[in-house]
């Protein structure tokens, strides 16, 4: 659990060109946020299929990824170096993401996320990045712009931070139709004990840690948060995730 040396990998892939409409406009962030979570679920399904843990969306990484996606379509310059000369590591640090591990995937021209994912899986470097088990979080950027050189751009930043262990509900889905959900708890394999709560006040008994298991939300429609505490010796780390029960 010692601090690892920072590692980074920047991978890009140019796909077929297309013309489409812009993905979102000012004032539509809620719908766009929903789309990001749907994208996260699709990516996490691929990771689970290949036996690696799911990733939790990180808003700082999303902000950095979105800026890169927008810039590529605005400038027509498909590169891992932005207009200010920064690679992914500098861009992540600029938004406050202090990483141990960091990677970036870019794709331009693929009309769907599925095509972008397939392109990454078909490329050894992209595949290694996409399926790297060292990552615990990710940021996603997605832009469509009519008349731009590539039409559509996908950006993915993957990372992990020291002593940050996300809990992920239903592969980071935004909604659930049932109060029974599936949790994935990063760091559980290193912890001596764990406990959970639906309100951050009333906790379960300390239990043997498990990375993946079912959990019951209160059977009431609305937003619900699951809190997890992991005990490492005398230290306790707390994390949480939220989902909307319809």
N, C-alpha and C positions, 0 to 999 in steps of 0.2 A: 504493500500500500504506500510505499515511498513515492516521492514525486518523480515522475518520469521526465526524461528530456523531451522538449517540445518537438513534435514531428509534424510535418505538413506535406500535402500532396495536392497539386493543382492539375486537374484533368479537364480537357475541353473536347467537344465533339460537334462538328458541323453537319447538320442534317439537310433534308430537302427544304427548299424555300417555299413559303406560303404567304398569303395576304389574309389578314383577319382583322377583327375589330379589337380595340383596346380592352384589356381584361376588366378594368374597373375605373370608376371615376370618383372624384372627391365626394364624400358623403355616403359611399357604399362600402365602407370598410367592414361592416358586420358580415355582409354576404361574401366579401373576399376572404375574411378570416375563416368562415365556414369552408370555403374552397380549400384553403391551406390545410385545414384539418382532414378534409377528404383526401387530399394529396398525401398527407402523412400516413393515413391508414393504408393507402395503396403501397407506399414504400415499405411500411412495416410488415405488410403481408409478404412481400418479397423477402425481406430479411428473415422472417419466421420460417418461410419455406426452405431457406438455405441454412437454418439452424443457428442464426445469430439473433441477439436480443433486439427488440424494437427501440426506436428513438423517440425522445420527447421533444416537441416543438419548443424552441427557445426564441423569445420575442426579439432579443438583441441580434441573434443570428438571422432571424427572418428579416429584420430591418436592413442588415448588411447585404443579404442575398437579394432582396428586392431592389436595392439601389443598383446593384451590379446588373441585374436583369433589365432594369429600365435603361441604364446607361448603354448597354450593348445595342439595344434597339434604337435609341436616340442617336448614337454616334455611328452605328454600323461597324464598330470595331469589336470583333469577337476575340477576346483575350482575357487571361487571368490577371492582367495588369490594368488597373483602372486609369482614368484620365489624369489622376494625380500621381501616377507611378507606383501605386500600392498593390502588393499581392494580397492574397486572402488573409495571411497572418496579420498584416498591418491593419486591414479593414476590420477584422474581428476585434483586435485590441482597441481600435478607435471607437467602437460602440460599447466597450467595456467588458468584452468577453475574454477573461483571463484563462486561456486554454492550456491543457497539457498535450492534448492531441487535437489536430485540426486538419480537415481536408475540404476540397471544393470540387464539385462537378458542375459543368456548364453544358448546356445543349441549346442549339439554335436551329429552328426550322421544323422540328417535329410538331405535328399538329395536335398531338395528344400526349398526356403524361405517359401512357402505356408505351408509346413509340419511343419517347425519350428514355424511359427505363430500359427498354429492350436494347437500345443503342448502347447504353452504359453497360448492360450485362454482356453484350457481345464484344466489348473492348476490355482486354485484360486489366489495363490500368484503372478504368472506371469501375469495373467489377470489384477489384480489390478495395477500392475506396468505398463503394456502396455497401459492401458486405463486411467491412472491418469491424470486428467485435469490440475494439477499444473505444468506439464512439458510443456516447450515451444520449446526445442531444443533436438536434439539427435545426437549421433555418432554411426556409424555402422562399424562393422568389419566382414569380410567374407574370409575364407581360405579353400582351398581344398589341400590335400597333399596325394599323393599316398603312400601307405605303412604305414601311420600313424595309431595310435590306433583307432581313430574315423573317419578318412577320410575327414570329413568336420566339420567346426565349425562356428557358428554364434554368434556375440557379439553385444549387444545393450546397449549403455549408454544413459540415459534420464536425462535431467536436465533443470533447469531454473536459471537465474541470476537476481539479483536486478536491476531494471530499464533497462532491456534489453527486447525489444518488437519486435520480428522479424516480417517481412512481408514475406508471402509465396505465390509464384506464382504457380498456377496449381498443388497444393499439392507437390511442390518442384520438378516438372518434369524438365528435362534438356532441352527439346525441345518443340516447339509448331508449329503447321501447320497453325494457324490462329492468327491474331493480337489481337483478343479479348481474354482476359485471365481472370481468376478468382483469386482474391486476398483474402488472409486471413491475417488480421492485429491483432496480439496479442496486448493487452493493450487498444484496442479501447473502450472497455466497461468502462474504467476508465477515459478516456480523455474527455476534454471539447470541443475540436475541432481537426480536422485533415485536411491536404492538401496533394496533390500528385504532382509528376513531373516525366516526362520521361527523363529529362537530369540533374536534380539537380540544375537548374538555373531558369527555367520558371515554376512557380508553379500555381496550381489551386487556386481558392478562398478557404478560410477556410470553412469547411463544418461540418455538424453534423457527429460525428464519427460512423462508421459501421465496424463490424468485417469482414464481408464477402460480396463481391460485384464484379461486372464485371468492367474491365478496358481495355482501348484501347491502344495498343502499336503503334508506328509508323509502317506503312505498308511497311517496307523495310526489306529484309532478313538480318540476322545477329544477333549479340548479343545485347540485350536490357536490360536496368536496370530501374526498377521502384523505385522511392524514395518516402518515406512517412514520414511526420512530424506529431507528436502527441503533443498537447499542454495540459499540466497539470498545471493549474494556470499560473504562470509566467515562468515555465520551458517548453522547447520544446525538444523533443527527435526525432532524425532522424534515420531511418533504410532504408534498401534497399534490393532488390533481383534481380537476373538476370536470363534471359532465352534466348535461341537461337530460333529465328524465321526462319523456313526453307522456 
